[in-house]
Amino acid sequence: MSSLGRASALLAAGTMASRITGLLRTIVLVGVVGANKAPAADAFNIANQLPNDVYAIISAGVLTAVIVPQIVQATTHADRGSAFISKLFTLGTFVLLITTAIAMIAAPWLVWIAYGSAHPEQQALAIALSYWCLPQIFFYGLYSLVGETLNARRIFGPFTWAPVANNIVSIAGFLVIGAMFGAPLEQVSQWTPDRIAWLGVTVTGAIAVQAGILIAFWPRTRLALRPDFRWRGVGLGSVGRMAGWTLLMALMGLGAGIFQTNVASVASGAGPSVAVMSYAWLVFMLPYSVIVLSIGTPYFTQLSEHAHAGDDEQVRGDIVRSIRTLGFFLMGALAAVVAAVVPTSRVFTTTSEDATTSAIVLLAYLLALIPLAVLFIVQRTFYAYGDTRTPFLFTLVQCALIVATTFGARELTQSGVLPIESLAATIALGQSIASTIQAVLAVWLLHRRLGGIGTASWMSAIGRFTLAAVPASAAGWGVFLLLDGARGWTTATQVTGALGAAIVAAIVLAIYIGILALLRAPELDALKGLVRRLVPSP
């Protein structure tokens, strides 16, 4: 477990640095395009999300579900996987180039599909920005192909640290835009072609830098990579069969997301809309990515090895240990963010009044933090066994529920029952409910497959963490109120919002850890080990 601990510590440090610089990037970006009730911000977020959506269809699910287990298996070949990976990279690069070209040609239609409910001027701005953003598809794909290969070879650091460079380049570019053109540029009419070009080059150039850094670490894999168009006879057929289900999952998720965006865009200019939902999701992903990805990624590699060896008992042990460890860290993070939700929301809004309404959107997302962490481990256990069909089935349930709850939110808004200012939060709440049901279904299905996954053990641990988190979060909320709450200095500016959130979060985490220490929670050993690895003794 020591190697997993070191990998987790390295990933945690890198992911933390990435997310902190990502928050700084968001602060600067909000200063350029605005956030709540800012039509230009919604248009930019649509354009910048398009490459992520297109890339998810062709590759993201395939990489997560298929590539790591296949590369782990390929390392047993006489050439240590060089032939398989060369063919895979040749095919992947070809598909990425073709898809990027098609997406750029289809940019107007893609924007219409995702943003058809918006005002024509907003759609026009989104189309102009999308021509600059869609090349990110190729660089995202290259980053993931190289990064997942490095992870499968147990070279975990670069994949996590490269986004820091992305954020630094973006921050520098946004600051230049603000200095040149003034800020914030919240209205569509303020965005001239030269300003659009500056913003597009900044965000896409940053992704290119991120991919380039990973390529520099390729020699450490000791794999001989060369173009190889002979795709038959090396096992890519099995990859394609497994990838079919993940492709369908990606399509379903994209469809549900597009429907959410279309409905949320109705509130653009009147209340929290697409941009606020995007920024709130970014904050949600801070604890999720720092904790779940840093701890879960090494476990996934180990799970794949144990599953490939047919050692179900070891797999069950991996599941219990990973969920208990994730639950310990995530419950503390959840308590901290809930207590500091208003100053945290001030980071991605331009006024203190907007922070309060945006905080409700963030709270709605946070309800699914723990269920999604459990789902991360359960879903990837299915992937480790080469089963992508079962995840497709429980993802189908989730997407159906997302569409149903979003449709309900739209109908309630149109009938006047739900204020338009509450539309985004209601959509986010529906997504959290859908994700929770998905996680419960996934746990039940994996329990049936493996004859038990230690559910009682990790559920009792989560219950113990909850007992510590509730009073800790309540104490943190009390501190926020003592600082004059939403009318105090913690919501005066974006910087004071970040500072106030940090103070409240520190108090919450101290109380949380203290209560668990009184309960003698064994998971505290994981925290002690992480601290020792991050802060080596002199």
C-alpha positions as CSV (number, residue, x, y, z in Angstrom):
1,M,0.0,0.0,0.0
2,S,3.0,2.3,0.4
3,S,3.3,2.8,-3.4
4,L,-0.5,3.6,-3.5
5,G,0.0,6.1,-0.7
6,R,2.9,7.8,-2.4
7,A,0.9,8.0,-5.7
8,S,-2.2,9.4,-3.8
9,A,-0.1,12.0,-2.1
10,L,1.5,13.1,-5.4
11,L,-1.8,13.2,-7.1
12,A,-3.4,15.1,-4.2
13,A,-0.7,17.7,-4.2
14,G,-0.9,18.2,-8.0
15,T,-4.7,18.2,-8.1
16,M,-4.8,20.7,-5.2
17,A,-2.4,23.0,-7.0
18,S,-4.5,22.5,-10.2
19,R,-7.8,23.3,-8.5
20,I,-6.4,26.3,-6.6
21,T,-5.0,27.8,-9.8
22,G,-8.2,26.9,-11.4
23,L,-10.1,28.9,-8.9
24,L,-7.8,31.8,-9.5
25,R,-8.4,31.4,-13.2
26,T,-12.2,31.6,-12.5
27,I,-11.8,34.7,-10.5
28,V,-9.9,36.4,-13.3
29,L,-12.3,35.0,-16.0
30,V,-15.3,36.4,-14.1
31,G,-13.6,39.8,-14.1
32,V,-13.4,39.5,-17.9
33,V,-16.8,38.1,-18.9
34,G,-18.9,38.4,-15.8
35,A,-21.1,35.6,-14.3
36,N,-24.6,36.0,-13.0
37,K,-27.0,37.9,-15.4
38,A,-24.1,38.3,-17.9
39,P,-25.1,37.1,-21.4
40,A,-21.6,37.1,-22.7
41,A,-20.5,34.8,-19.9
42,D,-23.2,32.3,-20.8
43,A,-22.2,32.4,-24.5
44,F,-18.5,31.9,-23.7
45,N,-19.3,28.9,-21.4
46,I,-21.3,27.3,-24.1
47,A,-18.5,27.7,-26.7
48,N,-15.8,26.5,-24.3
49,Q,-17.9,23.5,-23.2
50,L,-18.5,22.3,-26.8
51,P,-15.0,20.7,-27.2
52,N,-15.4,18.9,-23.9
53,D,-18.8,17.6,-25.1
54,V,-17.6,16.4,-28.5
55,Y,-14.5,14.9,-27.0
56,A,-16.6,13.1,-24.4
57,I,-18.5,11.4,-27.2
58,I,-15.5,10.0,-29.0
59,S,-13.0,9.4,-26.3
60,A,-13.5,10.3,-22.7
61,G,-15.6,7.4,-21.7
62,V,-13.6,5.0,-23.8
63,L,-10.3,6.1,-22.2
64,T,-11.6,5.8,-18.6
65,A,-13.5,2.5,-19.2
66,V,-11.2,0.7,-21.5
67,I,-7.7,2.0,-22.1
68,V,-6.3,1.7,-18.6
69,P,-7.3,-2.0,-18.2
70,Q,-6.2,-2.8,-21.7
71,I,-2.8,-1.1,-21.3
72,V,-2.3,-2.9,-18.0
73,Q,-2.9,-6.2,-19.7
74,A,-0.7,-5.2,-22.7
75,T,2.3,-4.8,-20.3
76,T,2.4,-8.6,-20.0
77,H,3.2,-8.8,-23.8
78,A,6.8,-9.5,-24.9
79,D,7.2,-5.9,-26.1
80,R,5.7,-4.5,-22.9
81,G,2.8,-3.2,-24.9
82,S,4.6,-1.1,-27.5
83,A,2.8,-2.6,-30.5
84,F,-0.6,-2.2,-28.9
85,I,-0.1,1.3,-27.8
86,S,1.5,2.4,-31.1
87,K,-1.6,1.2,-33.0
88,L,-3.9,2.7,-30.4
89,F,-2.2,6.1,-30.6
90,T,-2.2,6.1,-34.4
91,L,-5.9,5.3,-34.5
92,G,-6.6,7.8,-31.7
93,T,-4.7,10.6,-33.3
94,F,-6.4,10.0,-36.7
95,V,-9.9,10.0,-35.1
96,L,-9.2,13.1,-33.1
97,L,-8.0,15.1,-36.2
98,I,-11.0,14.1,-38.2
99,T,-13.5,14.8,-35.4
100,T,-12.0,18.2,-34.8
101,A,-12.3,19.1,-38.4
102,I,-15.9,17.9,-38.6
103,A,-16.8,19.8,-35.4
104,M,-15.4,23.0,-36.7
105,I,-17.4,22.7,-39.9
106,A,-20.5,21.9,-37.8
107,A,-19.9,24.7,-35.3
108,P,-23.1,26.7,-36.0
109,W,-25.3,23.6,-35.7
110,L,-23.5,22.5,-32.5
111,V,-24.2,25.8,-30.9
112,W,-27.8,25.7,-32.0
113,I,-28.3,22.3,-30.5
114,A,-26.8,23.3,-27.2
115,Y,-27.9,26.9,-27.0
116,G,-31.0,27.1,-29.3
117,S,-33.1,28.8,-26.6
118,A,-30.8,31.8,-26.3
119,H,-31.1,35.2,-28.0
120,P,-29.8,35.2,-31.6
121,E,-27.0,37.7,-30.7
122,Q,-25.8,35.4,-27.9
123,Q,-25.8,32.4,-30.3
124,A,-23.8,34.4,-32.8
125,L,-21.1,35.2,-30.1
126,A,-21.1,31.6,-29.1
127,I,-20.5,30.5,-32.7
128,A,-17.7,32.9,-33.2
129,L,-16.0,31.8,-29.9
130,S,-16.6,28.1,-30.8
131,Y,-14.4,28.3,-33.9
132,W,-11.5,29.2,-31.6
133,C,-12.4,26.7,-28.9
134,L,-13.2,23.6,-30.9
135,P,-9.5,22.8,-31.7
136,Q,-9.3,21.9,-28.0
137,I,-10.8,18.5,-29.0
138,F,-7.5,17.4,-30.5
139,F,-5.4,18.6,-27.5
140,Y,-7.8,17.2,-24.9
141,G,-7.6,13.9,-26.7
142,L,-3.9,13.9,-26.9
143,Y,-3.6,14.9,-23.2
144,S,-5.9,12.0,-22.2
145,L,-4.2,9.4,-24.5
146,V,-0.7,10.2,-23.1
147,G,-1.9,10.8,-19.6
148,E,-3.9,7.5,-19.2
149,T,-0.9,5.6,-20.6
150,L,1.4,7.3,-18.0
151,N,-1.1,6.4,-15.3
152,A,-1.3,2.8,-16.4
153,R,2.5,2.7,-16.2
154,R,2.2,4.1,-12.7
155,I,3.7,7.4,-13.7
156,F,0.9,9.5,-12.0
157,G,2.4,12.9,-11.4
158,P,2.5,14.6,-14.9
159,F,-1.2,13.9,-15.7
160,T,-2.2,15.8,-12.5
161,W,0.3,18.6,-12.6
162,A,0.0,19.6,-16.3
163,P,-3.3,21.5,-15.8
164,V,-1.5,23.9,-13.5
165,A,0.4,25.2,-16.5
166,N,-2.9,25.4,-18.4
167,N,-4.4,27.6,-15.6
168,I,-1.3,29.8,-15.4
169,V,-1.3,30.4,-19.2
170,S,-5.1,31.2,-19.0
171,I,-4.7,33.6,-16.1
172,A,-2.0,35.5,-17.9
173,G,-4.1,35.7,-21.0
174,F,-7.2,36.9,-19.2
175,L,-5.2,39.6,-17.4
176,V,-3.9,40.8,-20.7
177,I,-7.4,40.9,-22.2
178,G,-8.6,42.8,-19.1
179,A,-5.7,45.3,-19.4
180,M,-6.2,45.8,-23.1
181,F,-10.0,46.1,-23.4
182,G,-11.3,46.8,-19.9
183,A,-13.5,44.6,-17.8
184,P,-15.9,43.1,-17.3
185,L,-17.2,42.7,-20.8
186,E,-20.6,41.2,-19.8
187,Q,-22.7,42.3,-22.8
188,V,-22.6,40.6,-26.2
189,S,-22.2,43.9,-28.0
190,Q,-18.9,44.5,-26.3
191,W,-17.2,41.5,-28.0
192,T,-15.5,42.6,-31.2
193,P,-13.6,40.1,-33.4
194,D,-10.2,41.0,-32.0
195,R,-11.5,40.5,-28.4
196,I,-13.0,37.2,-29.4
197,A,-9.7,36.1,-31.0
198,W,-7.7,37.0,-27.9
199,L,-10.0,35.0,-25.6
200,G,-10.1,32.0,-28.0
201,V,-6.3,31.9,-28.4
202,T,-5.9,32.1,-24.7
203,V,-8.1,29.2,-23.7
204,T,-7.1,26.9,-26.6
205,G,-3.4,27.7,-26.3
206,A,-3.5,26.8,-22.6
207,I,-4.9,23.3,-23.5
208,A,-2.2,22.9,-26.1
209,V,0.5,23.7,-23.4
210,Q,-1.2,21.2,-21.1
211,A,-0.9,18.4,-23.7
212,G,2.6,19.3,-24.6
213,I,3.9,19.0,-21.1
214,L,2.7,15.4,-20.9
215,I,4.4,14.5,-24.2
216,A,7.7,15.6,-22.6
217,F,7.3,12.9,-20.0
218,W,6.7,10.1,-22.5
219,P,10.3,8.8,-22.5
220,R,9.7,7.6,-18.9
221,T,7.3,5.0,-20.1
222,R,10.2,3.3,-22.0
223,L,7.7,2.4,-24.8
224,A,8.7,2.6,-28.4
225,L,5.9,4.7,-30.0
226,R,5.7,4.9,-33.8
227,P,2.9,5.5,-36.3
228,D,1.3,2.1,-37.1
229,F,-1.8,1.9,-39.4
230,R,-2.0,-1.9,-39.2
231,W,-4.8,-2.0,-36.7
232,R,-5.7,-5.7,-37.1
233,G,-4.5,-8.5,-35.0
234,V,-3.4,-6.7,-31.8
235,G,-6.7,-6.8,-29.9
236,L,-8.2,-3.4,-30.8
237,G,-11.4,-5.3,-31.7
238,S,-12.1,-6.1,-28.1
239,V,-11.5,-2.4,-27.2
240,G,-14.1,-1.4,-29.8
241,R,-16.7,-3.8,-28.5
242,M,-16.3,-2.5,-24.9
243,A,-16.1,1.1,-26.1
244,G,-19.5,0.7,-27.8
245,W,-21.3,0.9,-24.5
246,T,-19.2,3.8,-23.2
247,L,-19.9,5.6,-26.4
248,L,-23.6,5.2,-25.8
249,M,-23.1,6.4,-22.2
250,A,-21.3,9.5,-23.5
251,L,-24.1,10.2,-26.0
252,M,-26.8,9.9,-23.3
253,G,-24.9,12.1,-20.9
254,L,-24.4,14.7,-23.6
255,G,-28.0,14.6,-24.5
256,A,-29.1,15.2,-20.9
257,G,-26.5,17.9,-20.5
258,I,-27.7,19.7,-23.7
259,F,-31.3,19.6,-22.5
260,Q,-30.2,21.1,-19.1
261,T,-28.3,23.9,-20.9
262,N,-31.2,24.7,-23.2
263,V,-33.6,25.0,-20.2
264,A,-31.1,26.9,-18.0
265,S,-30.4,29.4,-20.8
266,V,-33.9,30.7,-20.5
267,A,-32.8,32.4,-17.2
268,S,-29.8,34.2,-18.9
269,G,-29.8,37.8,-17.9
270,A,-32.5,37.3,-15.3
271,G,-30.8,35.1,-12.7
272,P,-28.3,32.2,-12.4
273,S,-28.0,30.5,-15.7
274,V,-25.4,28.5,-17.7
275,A,-22.3,30.4,-16.5
276,V,-23.2,30.2,-12.8
277,M,-24.0,26.5,-13.2
278,S,-20.6,26.0,-14.8
279,Y,-18.7,27.9,-12.1
280,A,-20.6,26.1,-9.3
281,W,-19.7,22.8,-10.9
282,L,-16.1,23.9,-10.9
283,V,-16.2,24.5,-7.2
284,F,-18.0,21.2,-6.7
285,M,-15.2,19.5,-8.6
286,L,-12.5,21.0,-6.3
287,P,-13.0,18.5,-3.4
288,Y,-14.1,15.8,-5.9
289,S,-11.1,15.9,-8.1
290,V,-8.5,16.6,-5.3
291,I,-9.7,13.7,-3.2
292,V,-11.5,11.2,-5.5
293,L,-9.2,11.4,-8.5
294,S,-6.0,11.5,-6.4
295,I,-7.0,8.5,-4.3
296,G,-9.2,6.7,-6.7
297,T,-6.8,6.7,-9.7
298,P,-4.1,4.6,-8.1
299,Y,-6.8,2.3,-6.7
300,F,-8.2,1.9,-10.2
301,T,-4.9,0.7,-11.6
302,Q,-4.6,-1.8,-8.7
303,L,-8.2,-2.9,-9.2
304,S,-7.5,-3.6,-12.8
305,E,-4.5,-5.7,-11.9
306,H,-6.4,-7.7,-9.3
307,A,-9.5,-8.1,-11.6
308,H,-7.3,-9.2,-14.5
309,A,-5.7,-11.8,-12.2
310,G,-9.2,-13.0,-11.1
311,D,-8.6,-12.2,-7.5
312,D,-12.1,-11.1,-6.4
313,E,-11.2,-11.1,-2.7
314,Q,-8.5,-8.5,-3.3
315,V,-10.9,-6.5,-5.4
316,R,-13.4,-6.4,-2.6
317,G,-10.7,-5.3,-0.2
318,D,-9.7,-2.5,-2.7
319,I,-13.4,-1.3,-2.8
320,V,-13.8,-1.2,1.0
321,R,-10.5,0.6,1.6
322,S,-11.0,3.1,-1.2
323,I,-14.5,4.1,-0.3
324,R,-13.7,4.4,3.4
325,T,-10.7,6.6,2.6
326,L,-12.6,8.7,0.1
327,G,-15.5,9.1,2.6
328,F,-13.2,10.3,5.3
329,F,-11.7,13.1,3.3
330,L,-14.8,14.0,1.3
331,M,-17.2,14.3,4.3
332,G,-14.8,16.8,5.8
333,A,-14.6,18.7,2.5
334,L,-18.4,18.7,2.2
335,A,-18.9,20.0,5.7
336,A,-16.4,22.8,5.0
337,V,-17.9,23.9,1.6
338,V,-21.5,23.8,3.0
339,A,-20.5,26.1,5.9
340,A,-18.6,28.5,3.6
341,V,-21.0,28.2,0.6
342,V,-21.8,31.9,0.4
343,P,-18.3,33.4,0.5
344,T,-17.2,30.5,-1.8
345,S,-19.9,31.5,-4.3
346,R,-18.7,35.1,-4.1
347,V,-15.5,33.9,-5.8
348,F,-17.4,33.4,-9.1
349,T,-19.8,36.2,-8.9
350,T,-19.5,40.0,-9.4
351,T,-21.7,41.2,-6.5
352,S,-22.5,40.0,-2.9
353,E,-26.2,39.8,-3.8
354,D,-25.4,37.4,-6.7
355,A,-23.3,35.2,-4.3
356,T,-26.4,34.3,-2.2
357,T,-28.5,33.2,-5.2
358,S,-25.6,31.3,-6.7
359,A,-24.8,29.6,-3.4
360,I,-28.1,27.7,-3.7
361,V,-27.0,26.2,-7.0
362,L,-23.7,25.0,-5.4
363,L,-25.6,23.5,-2.5
364,A,-27.8,21.6,-4.9
365,Y,-24.8,20.1,-6.6
366,L,-23.1,19.3,-3.2
367,L,-25.9,16.9,-2.3
368,A,-24.4,14.3,-4.6
369,L,-20.7,14.6,-3.6
370,I,-20.6,11.4,-1.5
371,P,-22.8,9.3,-3.8
372,L,-20.7,10.3,-6.8
373,A,-17.5,9.3,-5.0
374,V,-19.0,5.8,-4.3
375,L,-20.1,5.6,-7.9
376,F,-16.5,6.4,-9.0
377,I,-15.2,3.3,-7.3
378,V,-18.1,1.0,-8.2
379,Q,-18.2,2.0,-11.9
380,R,-14.5,1.6,-12.3
381,T,-14.7,-1.8,-10.7
382,F,-17.1,-2.9,-13.5
383,Y,-14.6,-1.4,-16.0
384,A,-11.7,-3.4,-14.4
385,Y,-13.7,-6.6,-15.2
386,G,-14.2,-5.4,-18.8
387,D,-17.9,-4.8,-18.2
388,T,-19.1,-1.6,-19.8
389,R,-22.7,-2.8,-20.4
390,T,-23.8,-2.7,-16.8
391,P,-22.5,0.9,-16.2
392,F,-24.5,1.8,-19.4
393,L,-27.7,0.5,-17.8
394,F,-27.4,2.4,-14.5
395,T,-26.3,5.5,-16.4
396,L,-29.4,5.2,-18.6
397,V,-31.5,5.5,-15.4
398,Q,-29.6,8.6,-14.3
399,C,-29.9,10.4,-17.6
400,A,-33.7,9.6,-17.8
401,L,-34.1,11.1,-14.3
402,I,-32.1,14.2,-15.2
403,V,-34.2,14.8,-18.3
404,A,-37.4,14.2,-16.2
405,T,-36.4,16.6,-13.4
406,T,-35.2,19.3,-15.8
407,F,-38.4,19.0,-17.8
408,G,-40.3,19.4,-14.5
409,A,-38.3,22.5,-13.6
410,R,-39.0,24.1,-17.0
411,E,-42.7,23.4,-16.7
412,L,-42.8,24.8,-13.2
413,T,-41.0,28.0,-14.4
414,Q,-43.3,28.5,-17.4
415,S,-46.4,28.1,-15.2
416,G,-45.1,30.7,-12.7
417,V,-44.9,28.3,-9.8
418,L,-41.0,28.4,-9.8
419,P,-39.3,31.8,-10.0
420,I,-36.9,32.0,-12.9
421,E,-34.1,32.9,-10.4
422,S,-34.5,29.4,-8.9
423,L,-34.4,27.5,-12.3
424,A,-30.7,26.7,-12.3
425,A,-30.7,25.5,-8.7
426,T,-33.7,23.2,-9.4
427,I,-31.9,21.7,-12.4
428,A,-28.9,21.1,-10.2
429,L,-31.0,19.5,-7.5
430,G,-32.6,17.2,-10.0
431,Q,-29.1,16.1,-11.2
432,S,-28.0,15.3,-7.7
433,I,-31.1,13.2,-7.0
434,A,-30.6,11.4,-10.3
435,S,-26.9,10.7,-9.4
436,T,-27.8,9.4,-5.9
437,I,-30.3,6.9,-7.3
438,Q,-27.7,5.9,-9.9
439,A,-25.1,5.3,-7.2
440,V,-27.5,3.1,-5.1
441,L,-28.4,1.1,-8.2
442,A,-24.7,0.6,-9.1
443,V,-23.8,-0.6,-5.6
444,W,-26.6,-3.1,-5.7
445,L,-25.6,-4.5,-9.1
446,L,-21.9,-4.8,-8.1
447,H,-22.9,-6.4,-4.8
448,R,-24.8,-9.1,-6.8
449,R,-21.9,-9.6,-9.2
450,L,-19.2,-10.1,-6.6
451,G,-21.3,-11.6,-3.8
452,G,-20.8,-8.7,-1.6
453,I,-18.5,-5.6,-1.6
454,G,-18.3,-4.9,2.2
455,T,-21.2,-2.4,2.1
456,A,-21.8,-2.6,5.8
457,S,-18.2,-1.8,6.6
458,W,-17.9,1.3,4.4
459,M,-21.5,2.5,5.2
460,S,-20.8,2.4,8.9
461,A,-17.7,4.5,8.3
462,I,-19.7,7.1,6.3
463,G,-22.2,7.2,9.2
464,R,-19.3,7.9,11.6
465,F,-18.0,10.7,9.4
466,T,-21.5,12.2,9.2
467,L,-21.7,12.4,13.0
468,A,-18.5,14.4,13.0
469,A,-19.4,16.5,9.9
470,V,-22.8,17.9,11.0
471,P,-21.7,19.7,14.2
472,A,-18.4,20.8,12.5
473,S,-20.4,22.4,9.6
474,A,-22.9,24.0,12.0
475,A,-20.0,25.6,13.9
476,G,-18.5,26.9,10.6
477,W,-21.8,28.4,9.7
478,G,-21.9,30.1,13.1
479,V,-18.5,31.6,12.4
480,F,-19.7,32.9,9.1
481,L,-22.7,34.6,10.8
482,L,-20.4,36.1,13.4
483,L,-18.5,37.7,10.5
484,D,-21.8,39.5,9.5
485,G,-22.9,36.8,7.1
486,A,-23.8,37.7,3.6
487,R,-23.6,41.4,4.3
488,G,-20.1,41.2,5.9
489,W,-16.6,41.5,4.5
490,T,-16.5,37.9,3.4
491,T,-18.7,38.8,0.4
492,A,-17.3,42.3,-0.3
493,T,-15.0,41.1,-3.1
494,Q,-13.9,38.0,-4.9
495,V,-10.6,38.0,-2.9
496,T,-12.3,38.5,0.5
497,G,-14.7,35.8,-0.5
498,A,-11.9,33.3,-1.0
499,L,-10.2,34.5,2.3
500,G,-13.5,34.2,4.2
501,A,-14.2,30.7,2.8
502,A,-10.7,29.6,3.8
503,I,-11.1,30.8,7.4
504,V,-14.5,29.1,7.8
505,A,-13.3,25.9,6.1
506,A,-10.2,25.7,8.3
507,I,-12.4,25.9,11.5
508,V,-14.8,23.3,10.2
509,L,-12.0,20.9,9.3
510,A,-10.3,21.3,12.7
511,I,-13.5,20.5,14.5
512,Y,-14.2,17.6,12.1
513,I,-10.8,16.0,12.7
514,G,-11.1,16.6,16.5
515,I,-14.4,14.8,16.7
516,L,-13.1,11.9,14.8
517,A,-10.1,11.8,17.0
518,L,-12.4,11.5,20.0
519,L,-14.2,8.7,18.2
520,R,-10.9,7.1,17.5
521,A,-11.7,6.7,13.8
522,P,-9.1,4.4,12.2
523,E,-9.2,6.5,9.0
524,L,-7.2,9.2,10.7
525,D,-4.2,7.1,10.0
526,A,-4.7,7.8,6.3
527,L,-4.5,11.5,7.0
528,K,-1.4,11.1,9.1
529,G,0.2,9.1,6.3
530,L,-0.7,11.7,3.7
531,V,0.8,14.5,5.8
532,R,4.0,12.6,6.3
533,R,4.3,12.0,2.6
534,L,3.5,15.6,1.7
535,V,5.7,17.1,4.4
536,P,8.8,14.9,4.7
537,S,10.7,15.1,8.0
538,P,14.0,17.0,7.9
